[in-house]
Amino acid sequence: ATLGEVGRKRVAAAMKLAAVLGASLSTVPARTVIEGLCAHVTETRATAVVIGKSRRSWWFERRHGSVVDQLVR
């Protein structure tokens, strides 16, 4: 809801590519990304999760954190 038009187009393109490559796509309502992802993985009994991480400056990650780093922990 907070993404601009460019952001929405990038997400749509990434989801389209994932579908073409055979990925399973789900939209999961949750309070946080980590909670939603962990609940979905547990519910579906997934054996693998592929996640990417964009390059961000060290101060941005220090200030806002990283979903990928939280998930790995």
All heavy atoms as TSV, in Angstrom:
chain	resi	resn	atom	element	x	y	z
A	1	ALA	N	N	0.817	-1.197	0.000
A	1	ALA	CA	C	0.000	0.000	0.000
A	1	ALA	C	C	0.864	1.266	0.000
A	1	ALA	O	O	0.416	2.289	-0.469
A	1	ALA	CB	C	-0.926	-0.001	1.206
A	2	THR	N	N	2.065	1.156	0.533
A	2	THR	CA	C	2.918	2.347	0.619
A	2	THR	C	C	3.874	2.480	-0.559
A	2	THR	O	O	4.583	3.470	-0.643
A	2	THR	CB	C	3.733	2.336	1.925
A	2	THR	OG1	O	4.565	1.177	1.945
A	2	THR	CG2	C	2.824	2.339	3.137
A	3	LEU	N	N	3.883	1.515	-1.457
A	3	LEU	CA	C	4.776	1.588	-2.608
A	3	LEU	C	C	4.236	2.558	-3.648
A	3	LEU	O	O	3.025	2.647	-3.860
A	3	LEU	CB	C	4.917	0.214	-3.269
A	3	LEU	CG	C	5.681	-0.854	-2.511
A	3	LEU	CD1	C	5.641	-2.161	-3.290
A	3	LEU	CD2	C	7.102	-0.437	-2.270
A	4	GLY	N	N	5.143	3.238	-4.315
A	4	GLY	CA	C	4.755	4.076	-5.436
A	4	GLY	C	C	4.553	3.208	-6.668
A	4	GLY	O	O	4.691	1.982	-6.625
A	5	GLU	N	N	4.236	3.848	-7.773
A	5	GLU	CA	C	3.974	3.102	-9.004
A	5	GLU	C	C	5.191	2.308	-9.454
A	5	GLU	O	O	5.067	1.150	-9.865
A	5	GLU	CB	C	3.539	4.061	-10.115
A	5	GLU	CG	C	3.130	3.333	-11.375
A	5	GLU	CD	C	2.587	4.266	-12.443
A	5	GLU	OE1	O	2.181	5.386	-12.109
A	5	GLU	OE2	O	2.573	3.847	-13.606
A	6	VAL	N	N	6.374	2.902	-9.361
A	6	VAL	CA	C	7.603	2.208	-9.775
A	6	VAL	C	C	7.828	0.975	-8.896
A	6	VAL	O	O	8.146	-0.109	-9.395
A	6	VAL	CB	C	8.816	3.158	-9.712
A	6	VAL	CG1	C	10.110	2.408	-9.951
A	6	VAL	CG2	C	8.660	4.292	-10.705
A	7	GLY	N	N	7.628	1.121	-7.605
A	7	GLY	CA	C	7.791	-0.003	-6.691
A	7	GLY	C	C	6.818	-1.128	-6.970
A	7	GLY	O	O	7.177	-2.306	-6.956
A	8	ARG	N	N	5.567	-0.767	-7.236
A	8	ARG	CA	C	4.557	-1.787	-7.552
A	8	ARG	C	C	4.903	-2.526	-8.837
A	8	ARG	O	O	4.739	-3.741	-8.931
A	8	ARG	CB	C	3.180	-1.146	-7.660
A	8	ARG	CG	C	2.555	-0.824	-6.312
A	8	ARG	CD	C	1.084	-0.474	-6.434
A	8	ARG	NE	N	0.845	0.714	-7.234
A	8	ARG	CZ	C	0.849	1.959	-6.779
A	8	ARG	NH1	N	1.101	2.178	-5.505
A	8	ARG	NH2	N	0.614	2.981	-7.591
A	9	LYS	N	N	5.415	-1.798	-9.823
A	9	LYS	CA	C	5.807	-2.449	-11.082
A	9	LYS	C	C	6.973	-3.402	-10.868
A	9	LYS	O	O	7.021	-4.478	-11.459
A	9	LYS	CB	C	6.162	-1.397	-12.131
A	9	LYS	CG	C	4.952	-0.709	-12.709
A	9	LYS	CD	C	5.345	0.290	-13.784
A	9	LYS	CE	C	4.113	0.963	-14.374
A	9	LYS	NZ	N	4.449	1.936	-15.418
A	10	ARG	N	N	7.925	-3.024	-10.018
A	10	ARG	CA	C	9.067	-3.901	-9.736
A	10	ARG	C	C	8.622	-5.168	-9.026
A	10	ARG	O	O	9.079	-6.266	-9.334
A	10	ARG	CB	C	10.114	-3.164	-8.908
A	10	ARG	CG	C	10.823	-2.067	-9.695
A	10	ARG	CD	C	11.850	-1.372	-8.888
A	10	ARG	NE	N	13.009	-2.263	-8.768
A	10	ARG	CZ	C	14.037	-2.022	-7.978
A	10	ARG	NH1	N	14.074	-0.949	-7.238
A	10	ARG	NH2	N	15.042	-2.872	-7.928
A	11	VAL	N	N	7.713	-5.025	-8.075
A	11	VAL	CA	C	7.201	-6.200	-7.360
A	11	VAL	C	C	6.440	-7.102	-8.330
A	11	VAL	O	O	6.610	-8.324	-8.318
A	11	VAL	CB	C	6.302	-5.785	-6.173
A	11	VAL	CG1	C	5.568	-6.980	-5.599
A	11	VAL	CG2	C	7.143	-5.102	-5.095
A	12	ALA	N	N	5.612	-6.514	-9.177
A	12	ALA	CA	C	4.847	-7.303	-10.155
A	12	ALA	C	C	5.782	-8.043	-11.108
A	12	ALA	O	O	5.552	-9.214	-11.421
A	12	ALA	CB	C	3.894	-6.401	-10.935
A	13	ALA	N	N	6.839	-7.373	-11.556
A	13	ALA	CA	C	7.796	-8.021	-12.461
A	13	ALA	C	C	8.518	-9.171	-11.766
A	13	ALA	O	O	8.723	-10.236	-12.351
A	13	ALA	CB	C	8.799	-6.997	-12.991
A	14	ALA	N	N	8.892	-8.967	-10.507
A	14	ALA	CA	C	9.576	-10.024	-9.754
A	14	ALA	C	C	8.652	-11.222	-9.541
A	14	ALA	O	O	9.070	-12.378	-9.683
A	14	ALA	CB	C	10.068	-9.487	-8.415
A	15	MET	N	N	7.384	-10.961	-9.235
A	15	MET	CA	C	6.433	-12.054	-9.037
A	15	MET	C	C	6.163	-12.797	-10.347
A	15	MET	O	O	6.044	-14.022	-10.351
A	15	MET	CB	C	5.139	-11.517	-8.426
A	15	MET	CG	C	5.336	-11.058	-6.992
A	15	MET	SD	S	3.849	-10.409	-6.241
A	15	MET	CE	C	2.921	-11.894	-5.987
A	16	LYS	N	N	6.099	-12.071	-11.434
A	16	LYS	CA	C	5.900	-12.709	-12.738
A	16	LYS	C	C	7.080	-13.608	-13.080
A	16	LYS	O	O	6.904	-14.748	-13.522
A	16	LYS	CB	C	5.714	-11.644	-13.812
A	16	LYS	CG	C	5.418	-12.195	-15.180
A	16	LYS	CD	C	5.174	-11.080	-16.186
A	16	LYS	CE	C	4.899	-11.648	-17.563
A	16	LYS	NZ	N	4.685	-10.592	-18.559
A	17	LEU	N	N	8.295	-13.111	-12.853
A	17	LEU	CA	C	9.493	-13.911	-13.102
A	17	LEU	C	C	9.505	-15.155	-12.228
A	17	LEU	O	O	9.805	-16.254	-12.689
A	17	LEU	CB	C	10.755	-13.083	-12.868
A	17	LEU	CG	C	12.082	-13.833	-12.981
A	17	LEU	CD1	C	12.255	-14.424	-14.379
A	17	LEU	CD2	C	13.244	-12.914	-12.625
A	18	ALA	N	N	9.172	-15.000	-10.959
A	18	ALA	CA	C	9.137	-16.147	-10.049
A	18	ALA	C	C	8.148	-17.203	-10.543
A	18	ALA	O	O	8.449	-18.401	-10.520
A	18	ALA	CB	C	8.775	-15.682	-8.637
A	19	ALA	N	N	6.985	-16.769	-11.000
A	19	ALA	CA	C	5.976	-17.711	-11.501
A	19	ALA	C	C	6.482	-18.427	-12.743
A	19	ALA	O	O	6.300	-19.643	-12.887
A	19	ALA	CB	C	4.675	-16.977	-11.796
A	20	VAL	N	N	7.133	-17.699	-13.639
A	20	VAL	CA	C	7.681	-18.298	-14.852
A	20	VAL	C	C	8.735	-19.347	-14.499
A	20	VAL	O	O	8.834	-20.390	-15.145
A	20	VAL	CB	C	8.282	-17.212	-15.775
A	20	VAL	CG1	C	9.119	-17.816	-16.885
A	20	VAL	CG2	C	7.178	-16.346	-16.360
A	21	LEU	N	N	9.496	-19.099	-13.445
A	21	LEU	CA	C	10.548	-20.029	-13.024
A	21	LEU	C	C	10.009	-21.184	-12.185
A	21	LEU	O	O	10.763	-22.037	-11.750
A	21	LEU	CB	C	11.629	-19.270	-12.248
A	21	LEU	CG	C	12.407	-18.239	-13.062
A	21	LEU	CD1	C	13.352	-17.441	-12.156
A	21	LEU	CD2	C	13.180	-18.900	-14.188
A	22	GLY	N	N	8.694	-21.192	-11.940
A	22	GLY	CA	C	8.084	-22.314	-11.233
A	22	GLY	C	C	7.916	-22.125	-9.742
A	22	GLY	O	O	7.609	-23.077	-9.027
A	23	ALA	N	N	8.075	-20.906	-9.253
A	23	ALA	CA	C	7.931	-20.658	-7.822
A	23	ALA	C	C	6.467	-20.713	-7.416
A	23	ALA	O	O	5.563	-20.492	-8.212
A	23	ALA	CB	C	8.512	-19.287	-7.465
A	24	SER	N	N	6.254	-21.001	-6.165
A	24	SER	CA	C	4.919	-20.947	-5.582
A	24	SER	C	C	4.784	-19.580	-4.919
A	24	SER	O	O	5.614	-19.202	-4.098
A	24	SER	CB	C	4.788	-22.059	-4.537
A	24	SER	OG	O	3.589	-21.926	-3.829
A	25	LEU	N	N	3.754	-18.834	-5.279
A	25	LEU	CA	C	3.559	-17.480	-4.757
A	25	LEU	C	C	2.381	-17.454	-3.800
A	25	LEU	O	O	1.343	-18.054	-4.071
A	25	LEU	CB	C	3.309	-16.496	-5.895
A	25	LEU	CG	C	4.381	-16.441	-6.973
A	25	LEU	CD1	C	3.932	-15.565	-8.129
A	25	LEU	CD2	C	5.678	-15.921	-6.393
A	26	SER	N	N	2.551	-16.753	-2.684
A	26	SER	CA	C	1.480	-16.630	-1.696
A	26	SER	C	C	1.479	-15.221	-1.129
A	26	SER	O	O	2.534	-14.615	-0.954
A	26	SER	CB	C	1.690	-17.612	-0.543
A	26	SER	OG	O	1.700	-18.933	-1.007
A	27	THR	N	N	0.299	-14.730	-0.822
A	27	THR	CA	C	0.160	-13.482	-0.091
A	27	THR	C	C	-0.333	-13.854	1.293
A	27	THR	O	O	-1.382	-14.489	1.434
A	27	THR	CB	C	-0.848	-12.545	-0.788
A	27	THR	OG1	O	-0.383	-12.309	-2.115
A	27	THR	CG2	C	-0.967	-11.230	-0.053
A	28	VAL	N	N	0.435	-13.472	2.311
A	28	VAL	CA	C	0.133	-13.892	3.676
A	28	VAL	C	C	-0.068	-12.658	4.551
A	28	VAL	O	O	0.865	-11.887	4.750
A	28	VAL	CB	C	1.295	-14.747	4.245
A	28	VAL	CG1	C	0.988	-15.187	5.651
A	28	VAL	CG2	C	1.566	-15.940	3.346
A	29	PRO	N	N	-1.279	-12.464	5.085
A	29	PRO	CA	C	-1.484	-11.336	5.990
A	29	PRO	C	C	-0.840	-11.623	7.345
A	29	PRO	O	O	-1.003	-12.719	7.895
A	29	PRO	CB	C	-3.006	-11.248	6.112
A	29	PRO	CG	C	-3.496	-12.616	5.794
A	29	PRO	CD	C	-2.499	-13.223	4.849
A	30	ALA	N	N	-0.065	-10.683	7.837
A	30	ALA	CA	C	0.596	-10.861	9.131
A	30	ALA	C	C	1.014	-9.498	9.667
A	30	ALA	O	O	1.109	-8.531	8.921
A	30	ALA	CB	C	1.817	-11.763	8.991
A	31	ARG	N	N	1.297	-9.452	10.955
A	31	ARG	CA	C	1.730	-8.218	11.592
A	31	ARG	C	C	3.101	-7.796	11.096
A	31	ARG	O	O	3.356	-6.632	10.869
A	31	ARG	CB	C	1.744	-8.405	13.111
A	31	ARG	CG	C	1.809	-7.128	13.908
A	31	ARG	CD	C	1.564	-7.366	15.385
A	31	ARG	NE	N	2.476	-8.331	15.966
A	31	ARG	CZ	C	3.637	-8.025	16.524
A	31	ARG	NH1	N	4.029	-6.785	16.594
A	31	ARG	NH2	N	4.400	-8.966	17.019
A	32	THR	N	N	4.009	-8.772	10.907
A	32	THR	CA	C	5.346	-8.489	10.387
A	32	THR	C	C	5.682	-9.493	9.293
A	32	THR	O	O	5.080	-10.573	9.218
A	32	THR	CB	C	6.431	-8.588	11.485
A	32	THR	OG1	O	6.544	-9.945	11.912
A	32	THR	CG2	C	6.129	-7.682	12.675
A	33	VAL	N	N	6.650	-9.142	8.487
A	33	VAL	CA	C	7.098	-10.039	7.411
A	33	VAL	C	C	7.624	-11.341	8.003
A	33	VAL	O	O	7.292	-12.440	7.533
A	33	VAL	CB	C	8.189	-9.358	6.554
A	33	VAL	CG1	C	8.778	-10.337	5.561
A	33	VAL	CG2	C	7.629	-8.139	5.850
A	34	ILE	N	N	8.437	-11.238	9.036
A	34	ILE	CA	C	9.029	-12.435	9.655
A	34	ILE	C	C	7.940	-13.362	10.204
A	34	ILE	O	O	7.972	-14.570	9.970
A	34	ILE	CB	C	10.021	-12.043	10.771
A	34	ILE	CG1	C	11.181	-11.234	10.206
A	34	ILE	CG2	C	10.517	-13.261	11.526
A	34	ILE	CD1	C	12.039	-11.982	9.219
A	35	GLU	N	N	6.974	-12.810	10.939
A	35	GLU	CA	C	5.898	-13.637	11.498
A	35	GLU	C	C	5.109	-14.331	10.391
A	35	GLU	O	O	4.808	-15.521	10.487
A	35	GLU	CB	C	4.951	-12.784	12.341
A	35	GLU	CG	C	5.511	-12.370	13.675
A	35	GLU	CD	C	4.538	-11.501	14.464
A	35	GLU	OE1	O	3.356	-11.391	14.070
A	35	GLU	OE2	O	4.968	-10.938	15.469
A	36	GLY	N	N	4.767	-13.588	9.353
A	36	GLY	CA	C	4.003	-14.160	8.253
A	36	GLY	C	C	4.767	-15.244	7.521
A	36	GLY	O	O	4.223	-16.309	7.211
A	37	LEU	N	N	6.045	-14.979	7.247
A	37	LEU	CA	C	6.857	-15.954	6.525
A	37	LEU	C	C	7.062	-17.216	7.351
A	37	LEU	O	O	6.896	-18.331	6.846
A	37	LEU	CB	C	8.196	-15.335	6.142
A	37	LEU	CG	C	9.094	-16.156	5.245
A	37	LEU	CD1	C	8.384	-16.560	3.967
A	37	LEU	CD2	C	10.349	-15.374	4.905
A	38	CYS	N	N	7.394	-17.061	8.616
A	38	CYS	CA	C	7.603	-18.236	9.474
A	38	CYS	C	C	6.317	-19.055	9.618
A	38	CYS	O	O	6.352	-20.290	9.561
A	38	CYS	CB	C	8.131	-17.805	10.838
A	38	CYS	SG	S	9.839	-17.227	10.788
A	39	ALA	N	N	5.180	-18.375	9.784
A	39	ALA	CA	C	3.904	-19.095	9.898
A	39	ALA	C	C	3.582	-19.838	8.611
A	39	ALA	O	O	3.149	-20.995	8.643
A	39	ALA	CB	C	2.781	-18.112	10.239
A	40	HIS	N	N	3.818	-19.201	7.487
A	40	HIS	CA	C	3.520	-19.841	6.194
A	40	HIS	C	C	4.434	-21.038	5.941
A	40	HIS	O	O	3.974	-22.087	5.480
A	40	HIS	CB	C	3.653	-18.814	5.069
A	40	HIS	CG	C	3.253	-19.337	3.739
A	40	HIS	ND1	N	1.954	-19.681	3.431
A	40	HIS	CD2	C	3.975	-19.604	2.627
A	40	HIS	CE1	C	1.902	-20.126	2.195
A	40	HIS	NE2	N	3.122	-20.091	1.682
A	41	VAL	N	N	5.708	-20.874	6.245
A	41	VAL	CA	C	6.657	-21.981	6.059
A	41	VAL	C	C	6.258	-23.161	6.935
A	41	VAL	O	O	6.272	-24.315	6.495
A	41	VAL	CB	C	8.102	-21.514	6.360
A	41	VAL	CG1	C	9.048	-22.691	6.511
A	41	VAL	CG2	C	8.588	-20.583	5.266
A	42	THR	N	N	5.879	-22.891	8.178
A	42	THR	CA	C	5.463	-23.952	9.092
A	42	THR	C	C	4.174	-24.619	8.596
A	42	THR	O	O	4.078	-25.847	8.568
A	42	THR	CB	C	5.246	-23.387	10.502
A	42	THR	OG1	O	6.467	-22.802	10.955
A	42	THR	CG2	C	4.812	-24.462	11.477
A	43	GLU	N	N	3.217	-23.793	8.186
A	43	GLU	CA	C	1.925	-24.310	7.732
A	43	GLU	C	C	2.050	-25.167	6.479
A	43	GLU	O	O	1.414	-26.217	6.370
A	43	GLU	CB	C	0.982	-23.144	7.454
A	43	GLU	CG	C	-0.392	-23.541	6.987
A	43	GLU	CD	C	-1.253	-22.327	6.691
A	43	GLU	OE1	O	-1.316	-21.436	7.552
A	43	GLU	OE2	O	-1.838	-22.281	5.602
A	44	THR	N	N	2.882	-24.745	5.547
A	44	THR	CA	C	3.023	-25.480	4.292
A	44	THR	C	C	4.094	-26.560	4.358
A	44	THR	O	O	4.271	-27.308	3.401
A	44	THR	CB	C	3.357	-24.529	3.130
A	44	THR	OG1	O	4.593	-23.866	3.411
A	44	THR	CG2	C	2.246	-23.519	2.914
A	45	ARG	N	N	4.808	-26.603	5.482
A	45	ARG	CA	C	5.893	-27.572	5.683
A	45	ARG	C	C	6.937	-27.472	4.576
A	45	ARG	O	O	7.420	-28.474	4.054
A	45	ARG	CB	C	5.331	-28.987	5.791
A	45	ARG	CG	C	4.354	-29.117	6.963
A	45	ARG	CD	C	3.815	-30.481	7.094
A	45	ARG	NE	N	4.916	-31.369	7.496
A	45	ARG	CZ	C	4.765	-32.612	7.862
A	45	ARG	NH1	N	3.571	-33.129	7.894
A	45	ARG	NH2	N	5.796	-33.342	8.188
A	46	ALA	N	N	7.251	-26.229	4.230
A	46	ALA	CA	C	8.240	-25.976	3.180
A	46	ALA	C	C	9.605	-26.492	3.615
A	46	ALA	O	O	9.968	-26.418	4.790
A	46	ALA	CB	C	8.323	-24.485	2.885
A	47	THR	N	N	10.342	-27.025	2.676
A	47	THR	CA	C	11.678	-27.534	2.976
A	47	THR	C	C	12.772	-26.576	2.528
A	47	THR	O	O	13.930	-26.755	2.875
A	47	THR	CB	C	11.906	-28.898	2.309
A	47	THR	OG1	O	11.707	-28.758	0.902
A	47	THR	CG2	C	10.945	-29.939	2.873
A	48	ALA	N	N	12.406	-25.571	1.736
A	48	ALA	CA	C	13.392	-24.592	1.280
A	48	ALA	C	C	12.706	-23.242	1.067
A	48	ALA	O	O	11.554	-23.188	0.658
A	48	ALA	CB	C	14.041	-25.041	-0.020
A	49	VAL	N	N	13.429	-22.187	1.385
A	49	VAL	CA	C	12.948	-20.831	1.159
A	49	VAL	C	C	14.063	-20.085	0.443
A	49	VAL	O	O	15.205	-20.082	0.895
A	49	VAL	CB	C	12.617	-20.112	2.494
A	49	VAL	CG1	C	12.224	-18.670	2.256
A	49	VAL	CG2	C	11.528	-20.853	3.243
A	50	VAL	N	N	13.729	-19.483	-0.683
A	50	VAL	CA	C	14.700	-18.692	-1.430
A	50	VAL	C	C	14.324	-17.236	-1.238
A	50	VAL	O	O	13.189	-16.840	-1.507
A	50	VAL	CB	C	14.680	-19.048	-2.936
A	50	VAL	CG1	C	15.656	-18.181	-3.698
A	50	VAL	CG2	C	14.997	-20.521	-3.126
A	51	ILE	N	N	15.270	-16.463	-0.744
A	51	ILE	CA	C	14.999	-15.055	-0.462
A	51	ILE	C	C	16.200	-14.234	-0.909
A	51	ILE	O	O	17.337	-14.689	-0.806
A	51	ILE	CB	C	14.668	-14.842	1.031
A	51	ILE	CG1	C	14.162	-13.440	1.292
A	51	ILE	CG2	C	15.852	-15.178	1.903
A	51	ILE	CD1	C	13.507	-13.288	2.648
A	52	GLY	N	N	15.948	-13.072	-1.426
A	52	GLY	CA	C	17.027	-12.201	-1.886
A	52	GLY	C	C	17.170	-10.983	-0.994
A	52	GLY	O	O	16.272	-10.645	-0.234
A	53	LYS	N	N	18.304	-10.353	-1.105
A	53	LYS	CA	C	18.580	-9.176	-0.290
A	53	LYS	C	C	19.172	-8.099	-1.182
A	53	LYS	O	O	20.166	-8.333	-1.866
A	53	LYS	CB	C	19.559	-9.545	0.821
A	53	LYS	CG	C	19.870	-8.409	1.760
A	53	LYS	CD	C	20.764	-8.881	2.892
A	53	LYS	CE	C	21.094	-7.742	3.813
A	53	LYS	NZ	N	21.966	-8.173	4.904
A	54	SER	N	N	18.539	-6.935	-1.187
A	54	SER	CA	C	19.062	-5.828	-1.986
A	54	SER	C	C	20.221	-5.162	-1.245
A	54	SER	O	O	20.345	-5.284	-0.030
A	54	SER	CB	C	17.961	-4.808	-2.262
A	54	SER	OG	O	17.452	-4.299	-1.061
A	55	ARG	N	N	21.043	-4.474	-1.992
A	55	ARG	CA	C	22.161	-3.777	-1.377
A	55	ARG	C	C	21.668	-2.504	-0.718
A	55	ARG	O	O	20.980	-1.704	-1.329
A	55	ARG	CB	C	23.208	-3.423	-2.426
A	55	ARG	CG	C	23.917	-4.632	-2.947
A	55	ARG	CD	C	25.002	-4.202	-3.906
A	55	ARG	NE	N	25.610	-5.383	-4.465
A	55	ARG	CZ	C	26.900	-5.630	-4.402
A	55	ARG	NH1	N	27.714	-4.761	-3.879
A	55	ARG	NH2	N	27.372	-6.746	-4.913
A	56	ARG	N	N	22.014	-2.348	0.530
A	56	ARG	CA	C	21.659	-1.152	1.294
A	56	ARG	C	C	22.904	-0.701	2.041
A	56	ARG	O	O	23.771	-1.501	2.374
A	56	ARG	CB	C	20.561	-1.467	2.312
A	56	ARG	CG	C	19.294	-2.013	1.702
A	56	ARG	CD	C	18.207	-0.984	1.789
A	56	ARG	NE	N	17.056	-1.312	0.992
A	56	ARG	CZ	C	15.904	-1.717	1.487
A	56	ARG	NH1	N	15.765	-1.889	2.770
A	56	ARG	NH2	N	14.888	-1.959	0.686
A	57	SER	N	N	22.969	0.572	2.316
A	57	SER	CA	C	24.116	1.088	3.055
A	57	SER	C	C	24.093	0.551	4.484
A	57	SER	O	O	23.040	0.177	5.010
A	57	SER	CB	C	24.111	2.613	3.070
A	57	SER	OG	O	22.990	3.087	3.792
A	58	TRP	N	N	25.250	0.504	5.112
A	58	TRP	CA	C	25.346	-0.041	6.471
A	58	TRP	C	C	24.513	0.777	7.449
A	58	TRP	O	O	23.910	0.240	8.360
A	58	TRP	CB	C	26.804	-0.125	6.932
A	58	TRP	CG	C	27.451	1.217	7.106
A	58	TRP	CD1	C	28.135	1.914	6.176
A	58	TRP	CD2	C	27.435	2.020	8.285
A	58	TRP	NE1	N	28.550	3.117	6.693
A	58	TRP	CE2	C	28.139	3.206	7.993
A	58	TRP	CE3	C	26.904	1.853	9.567
A	58	TRP	CZ2	C	28.310	4.219	8.927
A	58	TRP	CZ3	C	27.076	2.864	10.490
A	58	TRP	CH2	C	27.771	4.025	10.170
A	59	TRP	N	N	24.437	2.099	7.236
A	59	TRP	CA	C	23.665	2.916	8.171
A	59	TRP	C	C	22.173	2.672	8.021
A	59	TRP	O	O	21.419	2.713	8.989
A	59	TRP	CB	C	24.003	4.404	8.051
A	59	TRP	CG	C	23.563	5.052	6.771
A	59	TRP	CD1	C	24.278	5.213	5.636
A	59	TRP	CD2	C	22.268	5.594	6.494
A	59	TRP	NE1	N	23.523	5.817	4.666
A	59	TRP	CE2	C	22.287	6.079	5.173
A	59	TRP	CE3	C	21.094	5.731	7.243
A	59	TRP	CZ2	C	21.182	6.671	4.576
A	59	TRP	CZ3	C	19.988	6.330	6.636
A	59	TRP	CH2	C	20.051	6.791	5.327
A	60	PHE	N	N	21.709	2.373	6.804
A	60	PHE	CA	C	20.288	2.073	6.595
A	60	PHE	C	C	19.922	0.794	7.333
A	60	PHE	O	O	18.908	0.734	8.032
A	60	PHE	CB	C	19.974	1.940	5.107
A	60	PHE	CG	C	18.506	1.710	4.835
A	60	PHE	CD1	C	17.660	2.780	4.609
A	60	PHE	CD2	C	17.975	0.430	4.826
A	60	PHE	CE1	C	16.308	2.573	4.376
A	60	PHE	CE2	C	16.636	0.218	4.598
A	60	PHE	CZ	C	15.797	1.294	4.371
A	61	GLU	N	N	20.751	-0.242	7.178
A	61	GLU	CA	C	20.463	-1.501	7.872
A	61	GLU	C	C	20.587	-1.351	9.378
A	61	GLU	O	O	19.851	-1.965	10.129
A	61	GLU	CB	C	21.369	-2.615	7.348
A	61	GLU	CG	C	20.935	-3.087	5.987
A	61	GLU	CD	C	21.521	-4.420	5.596
A	61	GLU	OE1	O	22.108	-5.113	6.463
A	61	GLU	OE2	O	21.391	-4.778	4.422
A	62	ARG	N	N	21.506	-0.547	9.820
A	62	ARG	CA	C	21.659	-0.300	11.259
A	62	ARG	C	C	20.410	0.372	11.817
A	62	ARG	O	O	19.951	0.049	12.902
A	62	ARG	CB	C	22.875	0.578	11.489
A	62	ARG	CG	C	23.156	0.883	12.909
A	62	ARG	CD	C	24.345	0.072	13.326
A	62	ARG	NE	N	24.884	0.591	14.554
A	62	ARG	CZ	C	25.088	-0.174	15.597
A	62	ARG	NH1	N	24.858	-1.454	15.498
A	62	ARG	NH2	N	25.564	0.321	16.699
A	63	ARG	N	N	19.870	1.298	11.038
A	63	ARG	CA	C	18.706	2.057	11.490
A	63	ARG	C	C	17.408	1.271	11.348
A	63	ARG	O	O	16.554	1.289	12.234
A	63	ARG	CB	C	18.607	3.349	10.692
A	63	ARG	CG	C	17.491	4.238	11.136
A	63	ARG	CD	C	17.559	5.580	10.462
A	63	ARG	NE	N	16.470	6.402	10.935
A	63	ARG	CZ	C	15.937	7.386	10.256
A	63	ARG	NH1	N	16.423	7.695	9.077
A	63	ARG	NH2	N	14.945	8.073	10.749
A	64	HIS	N	N	17.235	0.576	10.220
A	64	HIS	CA	C	15.969	-0.093	9.929
A	64	HIS	C	C	16.019	-1.610	10.099
A	64	HIS	O	O	14.981	-2.248	10.112
A	64	HIS	CB	C	15.536	0.220	8.491
A	64	HIS	CG	C	15.331	1.671	8.235
A	64	HIS	ND1	N	14.223	2.348	8.674
A	64	HIS	CD2	C	16.104	2.586	7.608
A	64	HIS	CE1	C	14.308	3.616	8.319
A	64	HIS	NE2	N	15.452	3.784	7.664
A	65	GLY	N	N	17.198	-2.172	10.170
A	65	GLY	CA	C	17.321	-3.620	10.265
A	65	GLY	C	C	17.177	-4.289	8.907
A	65	GLY	O	O	16.962	-3.635	7.901
A	66	SER	N	N	17.306	-5.591	8.895
A	66	SER	CA	C	17.205	-6.365	7.669
A	66	SER	C	C	16.321	-7.578	7.914
A	66	SER	O	O	16.596	-8.388	8.800
A	66	SER	CB	C	18.604	-6.827	7.229
A	66	SER	OG	O	18.503	-7.809	6.239
A	67	VAL	N	N	15.263	-7.698	7.119
A	67	VAL	CA	C	14.360	-8.839	7.232
A	67	VAL	C	C	15.127	-10.128	6.962
A	67	VAL	O	O	14.932	-11.133	7.655
A	67	VAL	CB	C	13.170	-8.689	6.261
A	67	VAL	CG1	C	12.342	-9.958	6.208
A	67	VAL	CG2	C	12.318	-7.509	6.649
A	68	VAL	N	N	16.006	-10.119	5.993
A	68	VAL	CA	C	16.777	-11.318	5.641
A	68	VAL	C	C	17.649	-11.737	6.830
A	68	VAL	O	O	17.677	-12.912	7.203
A	68	VAL	CB	C	17.629	-11.093	4.378
A	68	VAL	CG1	C	18.503	-12.290	4.096
A	68	VAL	CG2	C	16.735	-10.798	3.188
A	69	ASP	N	N	18.356	-10.789	7.436
A	69	ASP	CA	C	19.207	-11.125	8.577
A	69	ASP	C	C	18.374	-11.656	9.749
A	69	ASP	O	O	18.775	-12.604	10.423
A	69	ASP	CB	C	20.008	-9.905	9.019
A	69	ASP	CG	C	21.069	-9.504	7.992
A	69	ASP	OD1	O	21.399	-10.339	7.121
A	69	ASP	OD2	O	21.551	-8.365	8.051
A	70	GLN	N	N	17.207	-11.069	9.976
A	70	GLN	CA	C	16.319	-11.558	11.054
A	70	GLN	C	C	15.857	-12.976	10.766
A	70	GLN	O	O	15.811	-13.822	11.657
A	70	GLN	CB	C	15.104	-10.646	11.208
A	70	GLN	CG	C	15.404	-9.286	11.777
A	70	GLN	CD	C	14.162	-8.419	11.796
A	70	GLN	OE1	O	13.045	-8.919	11.921
A	70	GLN	NE2	N	14.347	-7.123	11.672
A	71	LEU	N	N	15.525	-13.232	9.519
A	71	LEU	CA	C	15.051	-14.562	9.130
A	71	LEU	C	C	16.151	-15.606	9.315
A	71	LEU	O	O	15.900	-16.695	9.843
A	71	LEU	CB	C	14.589	-14.559	7.671
A	71	LEU	CG	C	14.045	-15.866	7.121
A	71	LEU	CD1	C	12.801	-16.285	7.904
A	71	LEU	CD2	C	13.737	-15.738	5.664
A	72	VAL	N	N	17.361	-15.269	8.927
A	72	VAL	CA	C	18.485	-16.209	9.067
A	72	VAL	C	C	18.730	-16.507	10.555
A	72	VAL	O	O	18.983	-17.649	10.923
A	72	VAL	CB	C	19.744	-15.674	8.383
A	72	VAL	CG1	C	20.950	-16.493	8.732
A	72	VAL	CG2	C	19.536	-15.621	6.879
A	73	ARG	N	N	18.657	-15.485	11.371
A	73	ARG	CA	C	18.847	-15.695	12.818
A	73	ARG	C	C	17.751	-16.581	13.364
A	73	ARG	O	O	17.894	-17.366	14.213
A	73	ARG	CB	C	18.842	-14.358	13.570
A	73	ARG	CG	C	20.214	-13.768	13.621
A	73	ARG	CD	C	20.273	-12.562	14.557
A	73	ARG	NE	N	20.739	-11.447	13.745
A	73	ARG	CZ	C	20.029	-10.410	13.380
A	73	ARG	NH1	N	18.801	-10.266	13.779
A	73	ARG	NH2	N	20.531	-9.474	12.632
